[in-house]
Structures are given as structure tokens and as C-alpha cells.
């Protein structure tokens, strides 16, 4: 086992010790570089996971921020709402603008979920987006449940007990704009 080492003179002993020290330093250097590289990769993955969670939590808040009121998303665009108001002979009101803002926020949340969601969430978001494009009212409660379960699991929280009946959740209604309707922080938008 010790055949490669020469202990016949002091010079050979010093040379052997220096050689062993050099090999040990090189080995430690390689190990440190590998550890640093692995640590950097893990930190990058953690940042990506954290950013993904932030986006999905924001989407959850938009899609499931309300328990009461109209929990469906009106697919009509502002021009369609104006035409309907003109056709009915009623003034165009802020409620139409609010419906448009809800739809726009839901569309943004759906695109984020399609980008960063799980397979099930992408499928549910794709169906909701298809319904919006087709002009059908969209209910997001199944997608909200999927997001909630995923986020709780990712945050290492226990699942919500099955005996708790959580009411269906729908899109967060934006706060009234301007001076009408109680200002920017009123209603459900103040959450």
C-alpha cells in the first residue's frame, strides 16, 4: 500500500509530504468548486420556484378572490357592452367598466397559469380561455381549487380538511374607480 512513497531520506519524505498536500489541495479545490456550483444551481431553482409560486398565488387571488356576488366572468368586451347599453337605451354605467376590468384581470391570470401551472391547471385555464373566446360565461371555481391545493402543497401546508365546505370562489371584483362607489379601496377589491 505504501510502495509509491519513498521514506529513505529527509528530502524524499518532504517531497512526498508536499506531493500529498498538493493532491489534497487540488481535491479540496475541486470539491469546493463542485459544492459552489451545486449550491448556485439550487439557489437558482429555489428562486424559480418562488417566482412561480408568487405568480400562481397572484392568479389565485384574482380568480378566487370573491365568495359572493356574480362568480362568473362576463366574456363581453367593452365595445359589446356599450352596444348593448345603446341598444337597450340605457346609459353606459360603471358596472360595465368593472365587468371589463374583471375579464381583463382573469385573462391575465389565465395566461400566467397556462405558462406556469401544472398540467391540470393548464387544462382548466385553457378551457376557461376557450370559453371566454367563444363568448360563454366562465366559472373559475375548479381552477381555484386546483391552484389552492397546489399552493398549499408547495408551501408544505396540510390539505384543507375534506369536511370543511368552502363555498365556490369567483374572480375578485375590482374596487370602484374615481369618486363613485366608495373610492379605490372599497368593496372586495380592498383585500
Secondary structure, 3 states (H helix, E strand, C coil): CCCCCCCCCHHHHHHHHHHHHHHHHHHHHHHHHHHHHHHHHHHHHHHHHHHHHHHHHHHHHHHCCECCCCCEECCCCHHHHHHHHHHHCCCCCHHHHHHHHHHHHHHHHHHHHHHHCCHHHHHHHHHHHHHHHHCCCEECHHHHHHHHHHHHHHCCCCCCCCCCCCCCCECCCCCCCCCHHHCCCCHHHHC
